[in-house]
């Protein structure tokens, strides 16, 4: 794979809105403080890492499509617009990636249905579907090109990178946003406890803009996305570890986007994006030539990707 460039990055995280806040989260002083989330029927609340309220109201919030949108759509929109920057020319593809999707509105809608279906709000239902955020993105950004929503485990963003690279290589689009987003809810936070009792659920989004042309803002070139290494037919931990090791062996040597790069706990599809973006920023600062990320999926497969870092004298 060559000639596919990373020309923009965006993030929303418990550390705040924007890449600058994500970078600061690597330091102990930037570590966000977990918040308490009430779970109905329980005396003790759950701990989650929420995205803080922004004090600057962006213009896109007033768009009719966003007035009643779920938080996951707002996170995705903010990260996407930051990644898009001033790249306003050419057809724009959109690949939205998630694991849990629009769980807040889904819970609210089905709660109303279970109580009294005759008065369940029809305003909530459009925001319950997995592809609602991607639909909002295309509407707001004026994109009429390909728009896909991928649902998977923690490695789904890397599948999104491979899909976007294929579109670009085939000339289907001239630019492509790849976004992952998740939102916190007590349903998901409670479910997470059954698999990792000490884990704290985190919410937010991460986005990259891929292009066929290298420009002033280009920071990396997508070198490869590995073949997925499945382990779904073997539930034991050793099978998952072995699959991840095969991915690591398939990747070229480089600065690994390890778990410790960011301080968040479990953000499903978004966690690997935060790790990757933070590692690319670190590689630029320290003049490393390559960044790799290997993702052990939660239940399905392991997958990895590598980026060549374009330093000022190599563009």
C-alpha positions in Angstrom: 0.0 0.0 0.0 1.5 3.4 -0.9 0.4 6.8 -1.9 -2.3 7.1 0.8 -1.5 10.0 3.1 -2.7 11.1 6.5 -3.5 14.7 6.0 -5.5 15.6 9.2 -6.3 14.3 12.7 -9.0 15.1 15.1 -10.0 13.9 18.6 -12.6 14.3 21.4 -11.7 12.6 24.7 -12.2 12.8 28.4 -9.2 15.1 28.4 -11.2 17.6 26.3 -12.1 18.6 22.8 -9.3 18.6 20.2 -6.0 17.0 19.5 -4.2 19.4 21.9 -6.1 18.0 24.9 -5.5 14.5 23.8 -1.8 15.2 23.7 -1.9 16.6 27.2 -3.6 13.5 28.5 -0.3 11.6 28.2 1.0 13.5 31.3 -0.1 12.7 34.8 -1.5 16.2 35.2 -3.7 15.7 32.2 -5.3 12.6 33.5 -9.1 13.0 33.6 -11.0 12.3 36.7 -13.7 9.6 36.5 -17.2 10.7 37.1 -20.1 8.9 38.8 -22.9 7.6 36.7 -26.1 6.4 38.4 -27.4 2.9 37.5 -31.1 2.4 38.1 -31.8 -0.1 40.9 -28.3 0.2 42.4 -27.3 2.2 45.5 -23.7 2.6 44.2 -23.0 4.4 41.0 -20.6 3.4 38.2 -17.4 5.2 37.3 -17.0 6.5 33.8 -14.7 8.9 31.9 -16.9 11.5 30.3 -16.1 14.1 27.7 -16.2 17.5 29.5 -18.7 20.1 28.5 -17.2 22.5 25.9 -17.4 26.2 26.7 -17.1 27.2 23.1 -20.2 26.4 21.1 -19.2 25.5 17.5 -21.3 26.7 14.6 -22.3 23.2 13.5 -24.3 22.7 16.7 -27.0 25.0 15.3 -27.5 22.9 12.2 -31.0 21.3 12.1 -29.5 17.8 11.9 -27.5 18.3 15.1 -30.1 20.0 17.4 -31.4 16.6 18.7 -28.4 14.5 17.8 -26.9 12.0 20.3 -23.6 12.7 22.0 -21.8 10.1 19.8 -22.8 12.1 16.7 -21.5 15.3 18.3 -18.2 13.7 19.2 -17.8 12.3 15.7 -18.7 15.6 14.1 -16.1 17.6 16.2 -13.3 15.1 15.5 -14.1 14.9 11.8 -14.2 18.7 11.3 -10.9 19.0 13.1 -9.3 16.3 10.9 -10.8 17.9 7.7 -9.3 21.3 8.4 -9.1 23.3 5.2 -9.3 20.3 2.9 -12.6 21.4 1.3 -12.0 20.4 -2.3 -12.8 17.1 -4.0 -15.3 14.3 -3.3 -15.3 13.2 0.4 -15.9 9.6 1.5 -16.9 8.8 5.1 -16.3 5.6 7.0 -17.8 5.7 10.5 -16.6 3.0 12.9 -18.2 1.9 16.3 -18.8 -1.0 18.6 -21.7 0.1 20.8 -23.2 2.9 18.7 -26.0 5.2 19.8 -26.8 3.5 23.0 -28.1 6.5 25.0 -31.0 7.2 22.7 -31.6 3.4 22.1 -32.0 2.9 25.9 -34.3 5.9 26.2 -36.5 4.9 23.3 -36.9 1.3 24.3 -37.5 2.3 27.9 -40.4 4.4 26.6 -41.6 1.6 24.4 -41.6 -0.9 27.4 -43.5 1.6 29.6 -46.1 2.6 27.0 -45.5 2.2 23.3 -48.3 4.5 22.3 -46.4 7.5 23.6 -42.8 6.5 22.8 -41.2 9.6 21.2 -40.6 9.3 17.4 -37.9 11.9 17.8 -35.7 9.5 19.5 -35.9 6.6 17.1 -33.8 8.1 14.2 -30.9 8.5 16.6 -31.0 4.8 17.7 -29.6 3.3 14.5 -25.9 2.6 14.0 -25.5 4.8 10.9 -27.1 7.9 12.4 -23.7 9.6 13.1 -22.4 8.9 9.5 -25.7 10.3 8.1 -25.3 13.5 10.1 -21.7 13.8 8.9 -22.6 13.6 5.2 -25.5 16.0 5.6 -23.4 18.6 7.4 -20.3 18.3 5.3 -22.3 18.2 2.0 -20.8 14.8 1.0 -22.6 12.8 -1.7 -19.8 10.2 -2.0 -19.6 6.8 -0.4 -20.7 6.6 3.2 -20.2 3.4 5.2 -20.8 2.5 8.8 -18.6 -0.4 10.2 -19.6 -2.2 13.4 -17.0 -4.3 15.1 -14.7 -4.7 18.1 -11.7 -2.6 19.0 -10.0 -3.2 15.7 -12.8 -1.9 13.5 -11.1 1.4 12.9 -8.2 -0.3 11.1 -10.7 -2.1 8.9 -12.0 1.4 8.2 -8.5 2.6 7.2 -8.2 -0.3 4.8 -11.6 0.4 3.3 -10.9 4.1 2.8 -7.5 3.3 1.3 -9.2 1.0 -1.3 -11.7 3.8 -2.2 -8.8 6.2 -2.7 -6.7 3.8 -4.7 -9.6 3.0 -7.0 -10.5 6.7 -7.5 -13.9 6.3 -5.9 -13.2 9.4 -3.7 -10.5 12.0 -3.5 -10.5 12.4 0.3 -11.9 10.1 3.0 -12.7 10.7 6.7 -12.3 7.6 8.9 -13.9 8.2 12.3 -14.5 6.1 15.4 -16.8 7.2 18.2 -18.4 5.8 21.4 -20.6 7.4 24.1 -20.9 6.4 27.8 -24.1 5.0 29.2 -24.9 2.9 32.3 -25.9 0.0 30.2 -22.5 -0.2 28.6 -20.6 0.6 31.8 -22.5 -2.2 33.6 -21.9 -4.7 30.8 -18.2 -3.9 30.8 -17.9 -5.0 34.4 -18.8 -8.6 33.5 -15.7 -8.8 31.3 -13.2 -6.5 33.1 -14.3 -5.6 36.6 -11.7 -2.9 37.2 -12.2 -1.2 33.8 -13.6 2.3 33.5 -15.7 3.1 30.4 -14.5 6.1 28.4 -16.2 8.0 25.6 -15.2 10.3 22.8 -14.0 10.1 19.1 -11.0 10.0 16.9 -10.7 10.8 13.2 -8.2 10.9 10.4 -8.4 12.4 6.9 -6.8 10.2 4.2 -5.9 11.7 0.8 -4.1 10.7 -2.4 -2.0 13.8 -2.4 0.6 15.0 0.1 0.3 18.6 1.3 1.6 21.0 3.9 -0.5 19.4 6.6 0.4 15.8 5.7 2.1 14.1 8.6 2.2 10.4 7.6 1.7 7.8 4.9 -0.3 4.7 5.4 2.2 1.9 4.9 0.0 -1.2 5.5 -3.0 -2.7 7.3 -2.3 -6.3 8.2 -4.6 -9.2 7.4 -6.9 -9.8 10.4 -5.9 -12.8 12.5 -9.1 -14.5 13.7 -9.5 -16.1 17.1 -13.3 -16.1 17.4 -13.5 -19.9 17.3 -11.2 -20.2 20.3 -12.4 -18.4 23.4 -9.3 -18.9 25.6 -6.9 -16.0 26.3 -4.0 -17.8 24.7 -5.6 -17.8 21.3 -6.1 -14.1 21.5 -2.5 -13.6 22.5 -1.3 -15.8 19.7 -3.3 -13.9 17.2 -1.9 -10.6 18.4 1.6 -11.9 18.2 1.1 -12.9 14.6 0.0 -9.4 13.8 3.1 -7.9 15.6 5.3 -10.2 13.5 3.6 -9.1 10.3 4.2 -5.4 11.1 7.5 -3.7 10.2 9.6 -2.4 13.2 8.6 1.0 14.5 7.4 3.1 17.4 4.6 1.1 18.8 1.3 2.8 19.8 1.2 1.0 23.1 -1.6 1.1 25.7 0.3 3.5 28.0 0.4 6.3 25.3 -3.0 7.6 26.6 -4.4 7.3 30.1 -7.9 6.1 29.3 -9.3 2.8 30.3 -11.8 1.2 27.8 -13.2 3.1 24.9 -13.8 0.2 22.5 -13.4 1.3 18.9 -11.9 4.7 19.9 -9.1 3.5 22.2 -6.8 2.4 19.3 -7.4 5.7 17.5 -6.3 7.7 20.5 -3.2 5.5 20.8 -2.4 5.9 17.1 -2.9 9.7 17.0 -0.9 10.2 20.2 1.9 8.0 18.9 2.1 9.9 15.5 2.4 13.2 17.4 5.2 11.7 19.5 7.0 10.2 16.5 6.9 13.7 14.8 8.4 15.3 17.9 11.1 12.6 18.4 11.7 12.2 14.6 10.8 8.5 14.5 10.3 7.1 11.0 7.4 4.8 11.6 4.5 4.2 13.9 2.7 0.8 14.3 -0.4 -0.2 16.1 -1.5 -3.7 16.9 -5.0 -4.2 18.3 -6.2 -7.3 20.1 -9.9 -7.4 19.4 -12.3 -8.1 22.2 -14.0 -11.2 20.7 -13.2 -11.5 17.1 -9.7 -10.9 15.7 -6.4 -9.1 16.0 -5.3 -6.6 13.4 -2.5 -4.0 12.9 -1.4 -1.1 10.8 1.7 1.0 10.2 2.3 4.6 9.2 5.5 6.1 7.8 6.1 9.5 9.5 6.8 12.3 7.0 9.2 14.6 8.7 9.7 18.1 7.3 12.7 17.2 5.1 11.0 14.0 3.7 7.8 15.6 2.4 
